[in-house]
Amino acid sequence: MVLVIAICSALSGLLFGYDAGIISGALLFMEKTFAMSTAEIGWVVAMVPVGALISSVFSGKISDIFGRKKTLFFTALFFILGALVSSLTKTVSSLIIGRLIIGVAIGVGSCISPIYTSELAPEEQRGWLVNLFVVSIQLGVFLSFVVNFTLSRSGNWREMIVLGIVPAIILGIAVFFIPESPRWLVVKNKIQAAQKILTQLYGAVRAEHEIADIKEIVSKDKVNFSALLQESKFLKVIFIGAAVSFFTQTVGINAFNYYAPTIFQKTGFATPTQATFYTMFMGLTLVLSTVSSLFFIDRIGRKKPLLLGTAGILVILLVITLGFAYVSNAFALGWLFLICAIIFMAFHGISIGPACFLIPSEVFPARVRGLGMGISVAFNWGANVIIAAALPSVVQHFGVSTLFGAFFIMTAIGWLIFRYYIPETKGTALEQIERNVLANVKSRYLGKPS
């Protein structure tokens, strides 16, 4: 039952991934429909993270007020609207508006889905169940690359975008059949409703224990927005959530998701059809590596794979930086970039990709989990906006080598922060993590069981 619920919730990740990947192929053909400047191309891409940045700031608070279910339904409706506007547009300005609406939907979903699943999942399975959201993102990316390649001969970018409505409709229907978060219900003093859901999921004995544990923490937890931003013990968890979310973007993942076909073409290595074909292998690698993390994230934990994968990403970014600086042969450079991109996706899928949404969903107190997650996701999308909007101009004026050199520096900083500040949270109940937060335990030890 919990698995089915987690899969339904994770559909919002499929929307996220599909749109992140579909624009990389659609851009190649949009430019033939609209005469777009470099800046306009940047903003067509960036309006999704802009919308997501705006909505993520508010979506957590909205879900804390109205519940997780209703907020997920909002995600589905807005994605359908945005996809229709984007695919039917006749002007660049309305295309940008449609992309903005899609971004609003994705920002809400990327905030609420991990929270919802983490609040329903038992602690011994929480890692892989929440990580289904990340798998769904990567599957969405892969499917978008397949669609890009399939439609590349016709160049029908409108059809590429509108196909994303399908998972949105499924999500909208699924929401009517999944329960509300019992932890949110307890916060809202709807104890009987919460107990009924927990009994259906885990049986009466465990439900009684879970309710008692949640009620105990909620009675002590008087956190509000002001306290969250002023007290050191809460600033600590904001820093953890924001850091993981921010550095997920600054390692350069969306340089590959948004612009890989464009970079392939810049090397002279591939035609549009060939470029979209190569990106399918990147997307498949990302899916498989993220799926593999499901089998170890609750045994090995979150932190060890995070450090190992980020170290691997550092090496790949250095190779790409030096390759574009010193390799002049287009064929050799194209193959170098393709191989590095595939290896990058493998490292990302086992490390920072899963950690990005899992760790923030675990460390915030129940009363403000939606708000805290919203702040964390806002840092993710804020970095995404900057990268998506600036990347075409950076490549045009400074070159691909400079771009990936900047990613290398940011990733090195991220690795140090992960090493010294990020806690290991595997196997620890959300209520115990919250006790540690309220007791002002050092950030790297917040996942320590009692």
N, C-alpha and C positions, 0 to 999 in steps of 0.2 A: 504493500500500500504506500509506504513512504517513498519507495523507488518511483512509483507511478507519479506521485505528487511532484517529486524532484524533477522528473522528466518534463512534466507539463510546465513547471515554472521555468525550466531551462530553455523553453522555446523562445523566450525573449532574447536569449543569447544568440540563437540562430539568426534572428532579425539583425542583431548587432553585427555579427560576422558577415552575413550576406551583404549588407550595405557597405561595410568596410572594404570588402573585396570587389564588389561589382563595379565600383567607380573606377578601378584601375583599368578595366577593359572598356567601359563605357566612354571614358575620356578620349580614347583614341578615335572615336566616331562622333562624339559630341562636337569636336572641333571642326568637323566637316559640315555639321548642321548650323552651328553658330560660329561667327568669327570672334573668337575670344582671345583677349590679351593674356599674358602670363599671370597677371594679378587676378583676372577673372577666373582663370583655371584654378588658381590657388583657393579662391573663395568658394567656388563650386564644391571643391573637396572639403574645405574647412567649415562650411555651414552646418554640416552634420555634427562635428564636435562642438561648434558654437551652441547649437541647440541643446546638445547633450550637457554642456557645461551649465547653461542656464537652468535646465530642468533638474539636473542632479542636485543643485543647491537647495531646491524646494521640495523635491520628490520625497526625500527622507522624512521631512516634517509632515508632508501630506499623508504619507503612509502611517506615521505615528498617530495621526488624527483619525483617518478614515479606514485604516487597515491595509493589509498587504494585498488581499484579493482584489479589492476595488481599484487599487493603484495599478495592478498588473493588467486589468481590463482596460484602463486608460491607455496603457502602453500599446495594446493591440489596435485600438481605435485610431490613435494618432499615426501609427505607422501606415495603416491603410490609407488614411487621408493624404499623408505626405507622399507616398508612392504614387498615388493617382495624380496629384498635382505635378510631381516631377516628370512623370512619363507622358503626360498630355500637354506639357508646356510648349509654347511657341516663342518664348523670349527667355533670355538669360536671367532676367530679374525674377520671373516666376519660377524658373528652375531653382534658383537660389532659395526662394521662399519654400518650395516643396522640400528641398534638402534640409532646410531649417526645421520644418515640422517633423521630418524623419528623425532628426537629431534629438528633438524633444522626447520623442517616444523611446529612443535608444537610451538616453540619459536616465529616464525613469526606470526602464527595465534593468539596466546594469547596476542600479542602486538597490532595487527592491528584491529581485530574484535571489541573490546570494543571502540576503537577510532572511527572507521567507524560508528558504531551505535549511539554513543553519538553525533556525528556531524550531523547526519540526524534526530535525535529524537527531538520533542518539549520538552521544559524543564519540562512541567507538566507530561510527560510520560517517561522521559529519564531514570529514575531509573529502572523501571521494564523492559523496552525494552533492556537496556544494560545488565540487569540481566538475560535475556534469554540466554546469552552466558554462564553464570555460571550454569544455569539450564541444558544447553546442556552438559557441562562438567560432571555434576553429572549423567545425563542420560547415557552418555557414560560409566562412571564408572559402573553404574548398569548393562547396557547391557553386559559389559565385564565380570562381575561376573556371569551373566546368561550363557554366552557362556562358561566360565570356568567350571561351573557345568555341563552343557550339554555334554561337550567333555571330562570331567574328567575320565569317564569310559574307553574311548579309549586312553586317554593320548595324543591326537593329538595336540601338542602345535603349530605346524606349521599352522594348520588350524585356531587355535585361533587368531594368529597374522594376517594372510592374510585376514580374514573377515573384518578387519578395512579398507580395500581398498574401500568398498562400499560407506560409507559416503564421502570419499575423491573424488570419481568420481562424486557424486551428487553435492558437493561443486564446483568442477571444471566446471560443466555445469551451475550451478546457477549463477556463477560470470558474465556470458555473458548477463544475464537478469536484473541485478541490476545496479543502477546509480552510478556514481562517487560521492564522498563527495562534496557537494556544498561549504563548508567552505574551503576545499583544493583547489577547483577551483578558489575561490576568491583570495586566497593567490597567486595563479599562474596567476592572472589577467585574468582569463577566466570568466568574469562576465556574459556574455550572457548565457553560458552553465549552470552556477550555477543558474541563475534566471529561466531558463526553468525547471530545476529539482525541484526547490522550488515551482514553480507555479503548477506543476503537483501534488506535495505532499500536498500543503497547500492552493492553490489558489493565485490569482494575488496580492491581497491586503497584505496578510501576507508575501508573497515572497518579495515584495518591501521593507517592514519594515525589514525583516531579512537581505536582501542584504545591506541595508543602515547601519544597526548595525554592520555587519561583516566588511564592508569596513572601517567604522570609527575606529574600533579596529585595523585592519590590518595596517592602515595608521600610527597609533601611535606605533604599536608593531614592534620594531626594534631588537627583540631578536635574538641573534646568539648563537652558541655553547659556545663561550668564555664567553659571558655574563651570560649564563645559569649556568656556573660553578663558576663564580666569584662574582656576585652581590647577596647580602643577600636576596633580595626579591625573587630571582629565586632559590637560595639554599634552601629556605624555602619550596617551592613546591616539589623540589627534595626529601627533607627529608620526606615530607608527603607521596609521592608516594612510596619511597623506604621502609619506615617503615611499611606501610600497606602490601606491597608485601612480605617483609622479614618475618614478624611475622605470615603471613598466613601459611608459611611452618614450622616455629619453634614451632607451637602448636602441631605438630606431625601428621598432616593429612595423610601424605604419609607413615608413619609407618603402618597405617591401610590399605591404598590402595595398597602398594607394598608388605607388609609382613604379613598381618593378617593371611592368611592360615598357613604360616610358624610358627607364634607364637602359633596358635591353636595346631599345631603338637608338638611343644616343651613342651606344658603343658601335652601332652599325652591324650588330650581331644577329638581329632578327627582324622579320617583317611583323606587322601587327598580329597576324594569325599565329606565327611562330612564338611571339612574345607571350600571348595568352596561353599557348600550349605549355610553355615552360613554367608558367606560374601555377599550373595545376599540380606539378610535382612539389612545388613549395607548399601549397595548401595541403596536399596529402600528407606530407611529412609533418606538418604542424598538427593535423588531426591525430595521426598515429602516435606521435610523441606525447600529446596531451592525454590520449586514451591510456597510454602506458603509465602515466602518473597516477591513474585511479588505483593501480595495483600496489603502490608503495606509499602513497601520501599519508595513510593512517598507520603504517608500520614504521617507515623511516622518519616520517615527519615532514614539516614544511621547510625548515631552515636549511638542512643539509643540501637538499636538491636546489634550493634557491641560491646558495653560495656556489655550488658546483656549476650549475647552469649559467649563472652570471659570469663566472670566470671563463667558461667556454665562449660566451658571447663576446667577451673582451678580446679574445684571440682572433675571432672571426672579423670583428670590426677593424682590428689592426691590419689584418691581411687585405681587406677591401680598401682601406685607406692607402696603403702602400701600393696596391695593385693599380688603382686609378691614378696614382702619382707617377709611377714609373713604367707601367706596361703600356706600350703604344699599339701593339697588334690587336685589332678589333676582335678577331676570332678568339685569341687567347684571353683577352680581357672579358669577353662575353662569357666564356666557359668558367673563368675564375669567379665571376660574379654569381653565376648560376649555382655552382657548387657551394660557394660560401653562403648563399641565401638558403639553400636546402639545409646545410648544417646549422645555420643560425636558427631556423625554424625548429629543428630538433632540440636544441638547447633551450629555446624559449618555451617550448611546450612542456618540458619537464620541470621548469623552475619558476620563473617570474610570472609566466602566464597564469598558472593556478594560484600562486600566492597573492596576486593582485586583488582578487575578489574574496578569497577565502580568509586571509588574515584580518582585514578590516571588519568582516562580518562577525568575527569572533571576539574582538577586544573591547567593543563599546558596551556600556551599561544598558540594560534592557529598556529603560525608560526613554533613552535618547539614541537607541541603536539606529533607527532610521535617519535621524539628524546627523549622527556621527558618520554613518556610511555615506550620506549625501555629501558631506564635506570631503571625505576621502575620494569619492568618485569625481567630485568637482576638480580636484587636483589632477586626476587622470585626464579628464577631458580638457582642462586648461592647457596642459602640456600638448595634448593632441591638436588643439586649435593652432597653437603657435607653430608646431611642426608642419601641419597640413598646409597652412597659409603661406609659411615662409619658404618651404622646401623648393618650389619651382624657381623662385628668385635666387636662393642660395646656390642652387646648381647652375643657374644661368650665369651668375656673376662671379662665383668663387670655385665652382667645380664640385664633382661628386666626391673627390678625395677630402676636401675641406668638410663637407657635410658629415661623412662617416668618421672623420677625425674628431669632430665635435661630439658625436655619439659615443665614441671611445672614452673621451674625458668624462662625460656625464656618467657612463656606466661604471667607471673606476670609482667615482665618488659614491655611487649607489652601492657598490659592493662593500665598501667600508662601513656605510651606515647599516646595511643588512647584518654585517658581521658583529657589530657592537651594540646595536639597539633593538633588533627585531627578536621577539620571543618565539620559542617553540611552543605551539599550542596543541599538539596532537594528544588525543585521549583525555583532555581536560574538559570538564563540563563548563558550559557558558557561565553558570552561576559561580563556579570556583574562580574562573578568570575575573569575573566581576568583583568577587571578594578581594582578590589580589589588587585590583584597580583601586577599590575603596580604601584598602590598607596602605596605598601608596608604595607598593612593591616596585623595585627597579624594573624598567621597561623590559629588559631582556629576560626577566624571570616571571613575567605575568602569567605564563602558561604553566607554572609549577603547580602540580597537584598538592592538595592539603595532606 
